[in-house]
């Protein structure tokens, strides 16, 4: 149905009285008597609230918002209830060369909508300009977009939380598991059809049981804010699988709900909490799904383009620090407020435990560049709600000065891409990597040890959603992205991977054994390093994407975790790693290690050794021939006496051949016990009686100082 904008629709509904309402809270708020609508626009000349029939298909009223408090327009409509479908039409100047793109022919989503329904249909009418016009985006399109765009839905967010409490896992005990709601559950064994691909399946008993046995404490979900499918993906027969095209920062993505109710997300969180697991959301406040000047007009662009987006000097074009066509204008107070309101909503109403900020440098960029004391970061740091949840930065973007690893304020954790790349290079066999490896094992202290930051600040990962899986990292020399339809041009070229002799799957038992051991080595280094370990969903069972390192559009078995072919031996090894980390507090310290003497006993908190027991020289650290390094770990010198422990570990990381390693001298009544060997992952603890211990080629061994029998 195409609406005629010249046709007069009712400006009120029978039995629904109108009143001024309030400017706060922003959004559509059900109060028991009706719904209060409030929306921000600084430059609009007129705003109309559009109400729709129960099925959302027929526009039944257009109500002008005649009350304005500053730049917030508002009205109260008595008698409306949760489930009401609505949107906005906004009148004003259509003057792209001065930053304005108002077009009342376009039905707009409420930026504060708590729920959306319907699917975006890519029709020319969703554009504010006329496709094919000579003057391009300077033209003005008069077609109504309502038949092709989603609706905003009024909700009552009340939920029976019972005795739900956030697990509040200490940073030192956190093990992060990055997962995709659909990818995790689409083929998970033991789920029925109604549980696959949605929030309820994500928190089902089989999934929770797997996560608890695995030993993870915190699930980090790829974007669950409402998002759209890019047109170019749909034309290629793909979809926006990862979800990094948000079009609503308060609404859960409808495709992850079976009954289209936000209670499903709330139920998921409650179940996770009951299992002792935290929920962190990957959030995308750096841009929206509206694209650049040639993108659709769906919400922000039509409400107040000049306020919501960072525009170039000529005002017509968008600053593109995100690589997606636009960049949200976080420096505008109302855009900043929207982000802060969104974050608080997900904590207070939806009970999530933290956030991972995609391309986070955008959020800290001020007029003169990135500023760790900028508006957004200051607002976040002082907020009594948000300063007490987990905060993780992806510390880079595509803008000037975009790489900011190590520059985020407490209590941020940061994705450490140097950890990822250095571990990959070391185990691939690149020369001269031992010094880098040593830095990563100690939590990248040179990067993070400042301003009172904790040794947990580095997120230590070898793989994440963006790139190859762990199994593919040891099975392919090159990316294999043909299924993405971009002639293998997309995705990173520098994966630092190695196929170990054959590209892709092989029946060669020797190669498969070497691949399995390298996976264990990479995982072991992640869990044995100071910092916060993170694993990608499926890596614990040897999941493959068949060499595809950019499955952002692959909502199919390429992108999903294949549980049917799980590597149960690798799974058991990861469970062993999480248990080892829980059992030894020297692996999860809050203070950095700097080889300084401890108050407790005068011993250095970390001592580096060569395989023969001697301390490495600078030449040995930097030599391309050095492939093995050993480290003796104790509680940090800076740890208060009442938290210091007698826990001592000796770790050998060997990417050379078989060798005998000299063990550190034992104290009286103590002996070294081998508690982990990636070459023999199933072996139990073994007491070492001599002064040396054999270490297999290309392996990691961990020895614990234990009481002598």
HELIX and SHEET records of a PDB file:
HELIX    1   1 UNK A   96  UNK A   98  5                                   3    
HELIX    2   2 UNK A  124  UNK A  126  5                                   3    
HELIX    3   3 UNK A  136  UNK A  138  5                                   3    
HELIX    4   4 UNK A  146  UNK A  148  5                                   3    
HELIX    5   5 UNK A  171  UNK A  173  5                                   3    
HELIX    6   6 UNK A  181  UNK A  185  1                                   5    
HELIX    7   7 UNK A  193  UNK A  195  5                                   3    
HELIX    8   8 UNK A  199  UNK A  202  1                                   4    
HELIX    9   9 UNK A  205  UNK A  214  1                                  10    
HELIX   10  10 UNK A  231  UNK A  235  1                                   5    
HELIX   11  11 UNK A  254  UNK A  256  5                                   3    
HELIX   12  12 UNK A  263  UNK A  274  1                                  12    
HELIX   13  13 UNK A  300  UNK A  308  1                                   9    
HELIX   14  14 UNK A  333  UNK A  348  1                                  16    
HELIX   15  15 UNK A  361  UNK A  364  1                                   4    
HELIX   16  16 UNK A  375  UNK A  382  1                                   8    
HELIX   17  17 UNK A  386  UNK A  388  5                                   3    
HELIX   18  18 UNK A  417  UNK A  428  1                                  12    
HELIX   19  19 UNK A  434  UNK A  441  1                                   8    
HELIX   20  20 UNK A  445  UNK A  448  1                                   4    
HELIX   21  21 UNK A  470  UNK A  473  1                                   4    
HELIX   22  22 UNK A  482  UNK A  484  5                                   3    
HELIX   23  23 UNK A  509  UNK A  528  1                                  20    
HELIX   24  24 UNK A  539  UNK A  541  5                                   3    
HELIX   25  25 UNK A  568  UNK A  583  1                                  16    
HELIX   26  26 UNK A  585  UNK A  587  5                                   3    
HELIX   27  27 UNK A  618  UNK A  622  1                                   5    
HELIX   28  28 UNK A  641  UNK A  643  5                                   3    
HELIX   29  29 UNK A  678  UNK A  680  5                                   3    
SHEET    1   A 4 UNK A  18  UNK A  19  0                                        
SHEET    2   A 4 UNK A  72  UNK A  78 -1                                        
SHEET    3   A 4 UNK A  34  UNK A  40 -1                                        
SHEET    4   A 4 UNK A  27  UNK A  30 -1                                        
SHEET    1   B 3 UNK A  18  UNK A  19  0                                        
SHEET    2   B 3 UNK A  72  UNK A  78 -1                                        
SHEET    3   B 3 UNK A  67  UNK A  69 -1                                        
SHEET    1   C 5 UNK A  59  UNK A  64  0                                        
SHEET    2   C 5 UNK A  46  UNK A  52 -1                                        
SHEET    3   C 5 UNK A  85  UNK A  91 -1                                        
SHEET    4   C 5 UNK A 151  UNK A 153 -1                                        
SHEET    5   C 5 UNK A 116  UNK A 117 -1                                        
SHEET    1   D 2 UNK A  94  UNK A  95  0                                        
SHEET    2   D 2 UNK A 100  UNK A 101 -1                                        
SHEET    1   E 9 UNK A 176  UNK A 179  0                                        
SHEET    2   E 9 UNK A 218  UNK A 221  1                                        
SHEET    3   E 9 UNK A 278  UNK A 283  1                                        
SHEET    4   E 9 UNK A 354  UNK A 357  1                                        
SHEET    5   E 9 UNK A 390  UNK A 393  1                                        
SHEET    6   E 9 UNK A 413  UNK A 415  1                                        
SHEET    7   E 9 UNK A 458  UNK A 460  1                                        
SHEET    8   E 9 UNK A 532  UNK A 536  1                                        
SHEET    9   E 9 UNK A 176  UNK A 179  1                                        
SHEET    1   F 2 UNK A 225  UNK A 227  0                                        
SHEET    2   F 2 UNK A 246  UNK A 252 -1                                        
SHEET    1   G 2 UNK A 365  UNK A 366  0                                        
SHEET    2   G 2 UNK A 369  UNK A 370 -1                                        
SHEET    1   H 6 UNK A 606  UNK A 609  0                                        
SHEET    2   H 6 UNK A 628  UNK A 633 -1                                        
SHEET    3   H 6 UNK A 649  UNK A 654 -1                                        
SHEET    4   H 6 UNK A 699  UNK A 707 -1                                        
SHEET    5   H 6 UNK A 670  UNK A 677 -1                                        
SHEET    6   H 6 UNK A 686  UNK A 688 -1                                        
SHEET    1   I 2 UNK A 659  UNK A 662  0                                        
SHEET    2   I 2 UNK A 692  UNK A 695 -1                                        
END                                                                             
